[in-house]
Amino acid sequence: MTGVDAQTPRRGTVLVVDDEEGVRASVRAILEETCDVLEAGNGAQALEVLKAHEIDLVMLDQRMPGEAGIDVLPRIKAADPSTVVVIATAVRELRTAVEALKRGAYDYLTKPFDVDDILMLAQRALDKRALEREVLYLRSALAGGSPEAGGLAGSFERMVGRHPEMARIYQLITQIAATPTTVLITGESGTGKELVARAIHARSERRGQPFVAVNVAAIPEALVESELFGHEKGAFTGAHAKKLGRFELAHGGTVFLDEIGTLRLDLQAKLLRVLQEREIERLGGIRPVPVDVRILAATNVNLRSAVRARTFREDLYYRLNVVPLHVPPLRERREDIPALVEHFVRKIARECNRDVRGVSAGALEVLTRYDWPGNVRELENVLHRAVVLARSPVIHLQDVPLDVAMPETGSRLGEDTGPPLREAMEQFERQYILRVLEGTGWNVSRAARRLGVHRNTVLTKLSGWGIQRPGAGEGRNLSL
């Protein structure tokens, strides 16, 4: 599979059902350049072919030995309701054709066939199938949610940051995007692994095709196989109709498998087959279904350890880990936090219709110093809360949650053990002085009077904490 193949339209499969070999040969000659053409001499043979192959269009002759086409039609639709069926009739049988339309036929052709009519009808039928797949994909995407649009000027495919590690990631994405290479994206939860996968897809030749994201751990274990690979009608209790899985919905595009380390061993074997053979088998199915997808996977656990523990297949690990890509935690790229804060405040204020335009120097200082165990996702959640609850156009220190502003005390207040009293008092003093400074517009003399201490005491405290007073030329807030 190559990048060029990824943009080649999917070849449909047409089944021609007619007892006259010459008719079948003529239709094959007309369609074989654009479609895969299969043949059957009667209705019984047609149903056998349908069991063994994925058929998009059935061209069904009305007059055949055995069952007439109009009687075979309901059995074809029962086997796969999404299959497009066209009835072929003689001119004098138009009444029968109308009855076939009522029973679920897509259209009819009259004999003798016109070449252009066959070509046009086949194209319309295959377009209909493609549209149905797109609708299913869009429904799936809406059900699963998608990340926000938009981004900060200078960002890379909605990823924000200029840290050297982020620059390396941008370069690697640019290098590998145009290839069919499988990528394993690693990193802590909340670091933005899906954004990396979306960036790879957006820069690939598959960008016009679906990007289907699947959080393996979020799907109930009993439903994982059906969600990924689909199922046939009657495959299990409640399977009242055939369902396409995520791999089929992503045909021509990219499948992103998040938290791949939670996938069951038996399904790891099925995924390995997708990587090796480029085909899947639906739950309850008896025939393979070809799929053209690029697979990107992500994990926040050590898969090498999982391989040693025999909870993850070694052969699958090497198939997925062709190009490893690690996303660093936010605490290792603190210099990116101001840009991320600007990006999220602007985005959240717009979405929530709030007049919030900036972050104070004191608030930005504690946001930058915090370790962010939940990474970028946690930062976004904290800023969402701050934007919604802010009492002015600027987010101040008092708008920042206590467990972020005072991480050594706030997050441990409910625990039996906490920091020593002196450390807790120092943390409180730090935040209290910063809030008073903000309240006075960083006028140190006025803040000192409010605090009841000498001006030099405040300056000494700030110097000891490594906090610089905002310069006159910088402004007092991080303006957005």
N, C-alpha and C positions, 0 to 999 in steps of 0.2 A: 504494500500500500504506500502511495506517495502523496505529496501535497497536491499534485495535479489531479490524482484520482479523487481526492476529497471534494473537488468542485465539479466533477463529472456527474451529470444528472443520473439518478438511479434508473437502471434498466428495468422496466416492468416485465412481468411474466404473463403471457397470454396462452390460454388453453383453447384450442380449436376443436370443437366436438361436431363431427360430421361423418356420415357413413361413406361418403364419396372421397376416395383418396386424392383425386384430382383437385377437389375443392380445398382440402387441407393443404396440399402442396402449394396452391395458388396463394392462399392467405399467408403461409409461411414465407413465400418469396417476397410478399409485399411488406411484411412486418419485421423480418429477421434482422434488418440493419439497425432497428431501434429497440427491439424487444427480444426476449427469450421466448421462443414459441414451442409449446408442447402440443401433442395431438391425442385424440381419443376417437374411436369409431362409433361409440354409442354411450348412452347415459351411464351404464354400469361401469364402463372403463373410465369415464370422466370422474366418477366419484372415487375410484381408486387412485387416480392421479392427484386429486385434491387432498387425499390423505397423506400423500408422500411429498407434496410440494406446496410452496407458498404461491398462490395464484392471485394475480391482480384482476385479470379480465378473463371471462369465459365467453367465447363466441359459440352459441348453442343453436344447432340446427333444430327446427321444429319437427320435421319429418325424418324419422330414423327407425330402423328395425327395433323392435322392443318398445320401450317407453318413448312417448313423444316428448319433445323438448319442453313443452309447457308443464308436463308432469315431473320432469327431472328438476326443473327450476326450483321448486320449494325445497327439495332435498339438498341442492347446492347451497341455497341461502341458509338452511338450517345448519349445515356444516360450518359455514363462515359467513355471517350476515354482512360483513364488509366487502365481500367479493362482488365485483361489478359483473353483471350478466347481461349480455346482448343476445336477443333472439333473432335468428336468421329465418326468414319466411319467403315463400313465393308470393307474388303480387296478390293472388286470389285469397291469401290467408291473412289479410290485414286485420280482420276481426279477431283472429287468434292472437295476433301481435298486440292488439289493444288489451286483450284479456291478460297477456303476459305482463304488460306494464302494471296492471292492477295487482298482480301477484308479486311484484318486486323487481321485474326486469328494469334495467337502466334505460334501454332503448331497443330499437329493432333495425335490422337491415333487410332489404328485399333483394332477392336473386333475380338476375345475375348481379354480382357485386361490382361496384365501381371502386377503382383503386383509391381515388381521393376520399371517398366516403369511409372506406376502411381505415385509412391513415388518420383521418380527422376524428373518427369515433374512438379509435384506440387512444389517441392523444388526450381526448376529453376524459375518457375513463381513467387513464393514469393520472391526469391532473386532479381528478376527483379523489383518488386514493391518496395522493400527496397532500391535498388540502385536509383530508380527514386526519392524517397523521399530524399535521401542523396544529390542528385544533386540539387534538389530544395532548400534544406537547405543551401548548399554551395553558390548557387547563391544569396540567401537572405543575407548570411553573408558577401559576397563580396560587395553587394550593400550597406549594412549598415556600412561597415568598421569594423575594429577590432583593439584593442590596440596593441602596439608594443610588440615584443618578447624580451626576455633578461631581465637582471636585475643586481643588485649589489650583490656581494658576501655577504652572511649573511642576505639577504632579505628574506621575507616570501611570497612565491607565487607572486613575482614581486612587493610586497609592501615594501617600504623602510622606516625604522624608528625604533628606540629603546626606544622611549618615553614610560613610564609606561602605558599610555592609549593604545598605539599601541600594546604593549605586551599583554594587556588584550584582545584586539581584536583577536590577533593571537591564544590565548588560547581558546577563545570562538568559533572561526572558527573550530579549531581542535575538540572541543567537539561536535558541532552540525552537522558537515559535513556528518557524516555517518548516520544520522537520516533523516527521510522524512519531518522534521519540516519546516513549512513556516517561513520565516524570513523577518522582516521589517527593512531595513537599512535606518537610518536617518543621516542627516548632510548637511552642506551648499553645494552649488554648487561648484564643482571642488575639493572636498575632496577625491575622489577616491572610491565612493560607488560601481561603477561597478567592480573595482578591487577586492573589498571584495566579491561581488557575484561570480566572477570568481574563487576566492580562495576556496569558499565553494564548488562550483561545482567540482573543480580540486581535492579536497580531499574527495569527495563522491564516492560512488560506481557507480554513473552515469557518471563518468569522461570520459568514452569511448563513450558516447552518446552526441548528440548536446547540445550546450549552445547557446540559442537564446536570444539576448538582444533586447529589444524594448523600445525606448524612446517615450512614449505615447504622450508627448507634441509636438514632432517633426512631427507627422503624421497629415495630414489635417483631420479635424473633420469628413468630409464626408466619409473618407476611413478607419477610425480606426476600425470599426466593421469588415470590410472585411479583413484587415490586420491581426487582431488577430484571428478571427474565420473562415476565408475563405468564399467563396461564391459558389453557384451552377451556372451552366450555365443559363443565362437568368434572374438572380436574379435582375438585374437592367440594365439600358441602358449602353451598352458597355461591359457587362459581357458575352463575346463570348465563354468562356470555364470555366470549373470548376477550382477553385483556392484553394489550401490548405492554411490555415492560419498559423500563427506562432506557435500555440499550437500543430497542427498536425505535423509541421516540426520539432518540438522539442520532438516528441514522444519518451519516454524512457529517456529523458534528463531533462534539466532545462530551464525554461523561466524566464528571468529577466525583470521585468516591472519597468522601470525608470520613475520618475515623475508621480507616480500612482495617485497622488491627482488631476491630470487634467482629469482623466477619467470621461466621462459622466455618469450620474446616471443610465440610462437604461443599459449601458454596465457594470456598477458595478454589476447589478443584474445577468448578464450573467457570469461575472467572479466569482461571489459567487457560481453559479451552478457548474462551473469547480472545485472549491475547495471542494464542498460538494459531487457532484455526479461523478466526474472524467469523464465528458463527455462535448462535445461542440455541438452546432448546427450551421451549416453554414448559412450564410445569404441566404435566399431563400430556405433553406432545410426543409425537413419534417421529418427527422429522426435524432436521436442523434448519435454522433460519439464518441466512447470511446477514451480517451487520458490518457496516463500515463506520467505526468510531475510533476516536483517539481517547485513550484512557489516561487521566491524571488522577493521582491518589494522594491523600494526605493523612498524617497521623501525628498525635501528640505523645505517643509512647515509643519506646525503643523496640523496633521490630527485630533487630538482631537478637535481643534478649528473648523476645517471643519465639524466634526460630529455635534458640537453644532450649527453651522450655517446651518446645514442640506444640505450641498453640498457634503457630503460623508456619505455613509451608515454605520451606527454603527455596524451592523452585519458583514459587510465586513472588517471593521477596526479590529475587534477582531479576525477574521479569519486570517488576514494577520499578525497581531502583536503578534503571538505566542511567538516568540523570538525576542525582540527588540535589535538592535545593532547600536550604535551611533558612527559615525566617527568624531573625533574632528577637528576643523579648524586648519590650519597650524600655525596661530599666537599663538595657545595654546601649540604647541610642537616645539618651535623654535630650540631646540637642534638637531632636525632631519634635519634641513635645509642644513648643510654642506654635509651630506650624500646624500641628494636628489640632491644637486648641482653637486656633483661628478657623480652621476648616470646619470643625464640628459646631462651633458656636454659630457661625454663619448659616450652616445648613439647618441646624435645629431651630434657630430663630425664624428662618423662613418657613419651615414646615409647621411650626407651632404658632405662627403669626405673632411673634413676640418682638418688641423693640429692644433687643439686646445687641449691642454693637461692640462691646469690648470686655476685656478682663483686666482687673487691676494688677499692679506690679506685685503686691503681696500675695494675691490669689495665684498668680502665675508662678511665683516662687515656690509655693507649697505643692502645686501641681507638678512642677518639674522635679522636685525633690522626692516625691512619693515613689515607691517601688513598683506600683501597678502589677500585682500578682495576676490580675485578669487581663493585663495588657491593653491593647487598643480598644477592645470591646468594653472593658471596665471604664476607661477614660471617656468614651462616648456616653456611657450610661450616667456617669457622674455629671458630665456637662449638660446632659439632657435635663437632669433634675435641677441643676443650677439655673439654666436658662428659664425653665418653667417657673421657678420660685423667686427669681431675682426681682428686687424691688426698685431697680433703677436700670438704665441702659448699660450699666457696667456691672459685671459680676465681681463682687467683693469677697474678701476672706470669709465673712460670715455666711456667704452663700455656698461655701465649700463644705461638704459633709465632715463631721468631726473625725471619723475614722481615717479620712484622707489628710485633713489639716493637722491632726495630732495622731499619727499612726502608732506611736508607742503607747498611747493610752486609750484612744477612742475605740480601737478594735478589740481591746482586752478588758473593757470595763466589766463585762459579764463573766470574766474568768476568775478562777480562784487565785491565780497568781498573776501579778502585773509587774511593771517596772518599779524600782525603788522610788520612795516618795520624792527624793531630791530630783530624779529624772523627770517625774511627772510634773513637778512644780516648774522645772526649767522649760518643759514643753509648753505648759500653760502660759508662762511668762512671755515666751517667744511669740505665741499667737496673739496674746493680748496686746503686746506692744505694737505688733504689726497692724492690728485692727485699729488701734488708736491713731497710728501714723496715717493710715488710709483715711480715717475720718477727718483728719486735719489737712488733707492734701499733701502729706509728707512735709509739713512744716514742723521741724524738729523742736523748735522752741515752744510752740503752742502745745505739741504732744507732751513735752516734758512737764509743762504746767499741769496738764490734765492728769498725768501719771503721778505728779507730786515728787518728781526727781529732778536732778540737774540735767541740763541739755547734754553735757559731756557723758553722763551715764547712758543716755539713749544711744549716742554715737558709739560708745564703747561696746555696748551690747550688739549693735548692728555689725560692727567690725568683727567681733568674736564669732558671729553667726555666718560671716562671709556674705552679708547682704549689703548691696550698694544702694544708696539713696538714688532714686531716679533723677537723672540730670535735667537741668532746665531746658536743654534743647531736645530731650527725648520725649517730653510729655509724661504725664503721670499714669497713663493707661496703655495697654496694648490695644491700639485702635484697629478695628476691623473695617 
